[in-house]
Structure formats: C-alpha cells, structure tokens
C-alpha cells in the first residue's frame, strides 16, 4: 500500500515546524499547502510503499543441532 510522508518546514532555515507525519492519500494537499505557504512554510511530500509479503526466517541454534 502506498503512503505519503508530509513534512512542513520553514523556508528560510529548513527546520521542521511540526514532526513529519504519514497519510494514506494526498487529497486536499493543494489547499493545505496554499494555507501554510502564506505563513512562510513549505510542504515536502515523499512516498513510501508498505510491504505485506514478508518471509519468516527460521534460524538453527547450536543447542538443537545433532
């Protein structure tokens, strides 16, 4: 599943104004960005993809080997 990391930073210093947060959709992001840009802030979006198909590894321990 694709998710997005939203970061809000100061334009002049690049410091985070709020900690980055994860959202499922970019719906409404344009309106949000317009509102915060008036305050001298920028919105940075990065995408991530969650993986659900993990493989379980079984490790042998020395005490169980014969």
C-alpha positions in Angstrom: 0.0 0.0 0.0 1.4 3.4 -0.9 1.6 6.1 1.8 3.0 9.6 1.9 5.2 11.3 4.4 4.3 15.0 4.8 7.0 17.4 6.2 6.3 21.1 6.9 9.5 23.2 7.0 10.5 26.9 7.4 11.5 28.3 4.0 14.5 30.2 5.4 16.1 27.7 7.7 14.7 24.3 6.5 13.8 23.3 10.1 10.8 21.2 10.7 7.8 23.2 12.0 6.0 20.0 13.0 7.3 16.4 13.1 6.8 14.6 9.7 3.6 12.5 9.6 2.2 9.8 7.3 -1.0 10.0 5.3 -2.8 7.5 3.1 -3.9 10.0 0.5 -2.9 13.4 -1.0 -6.5 14.5 -1.2 -6.7 18.2 0.0 -2.9 18.6 0.0 -3.0 21.5 -2.5 -5.4 23.6 -0.3 -3.3 22.7 2.8 -0.1 23.7 1.0 -1.6 27.1 -0.1 -2.6 27.8 3.5 0.8 27.1 5.1 2.8 28.8 2.3 1.2 32.1 3.4 3.0 31.6 6.8 6.4 31.3 5.1 6.4 27.5 5.2 6.9 24.8 2.6 5.3 21.3 2.4 7.5 18.4 1.2 5.9 15.1 0.2 7.8 11.8 0.0 6.1 8.4 -0.8 6.7 5.1 0.8 5.3 1.7 0.0 4.3 -0.8 2.8 5.2 -4.4 2.1 2.9 -7.2 3.3 4.6 -10.2 1.9 7.3 -10.9 4.5 9.1 -14.2 4.7 9.8 -15.8 8.1 13.3 -17.0 8.6 13.9 -19.9 10.9 17.4 -19.9 12.4 19.1 -23.0 13.7 20.6 -22.8 17.2 23.7 -24.7 18.1 21.9 -26.4 21.1 19.3 -28.1 18.8 21.6 -29.3 16.1 22.6 -33.0 16.1 
